[in-house]
Amino acid sequence: MVSRQNLSGLLNRMERDGHLRTVANEHDCRSRLVHMSDSGRQLWLQQAIPKINVYYNDVLSNFLVDDVAHALHYLLKLLDNMKRIDKATCGRNGTEDD
């Protein structure tokens, strides 16, 4: 689990190092939008993605293809439900406070 403080510290360091930039969200003053820079994208592709791939290969090593297919099916179904609920909740003007 990543805490808000840990995530904030990570984003601040990445912004300081030029890997991303943050801007105010004009639709919701409680949040900020994060944009990855070219150096951040390069870091992501060259260092993060290979580590993530190794991790998931290890995690899924004893899963059958059918196991992964079923899990993906239910995750996509869950995502569709979340989108439907978000649209119903935030659809009027794009914010929850409507």
HELIX and SHEET records of a PDB file:
HELIX    1   1 ARG A    4  ARG A   16  1                                  13    
HELIX    2   2 ASP A   38  LEU A   43  1                                   6    
HELIX    3   3 TRP A   44  ALA A   48  3                                   5    
HELIX    4   4 ILE A   49  VAL A   59  1                                  11    
HELIX    5   5 VAL A   65  CYS A   90  1                                  26    
SHEET    1   A 2 LEU A  20  ALA A  24  0                                        
SHEET    2   A 2 ARG A  32  MET A  36 -1                                        
END                                                                             
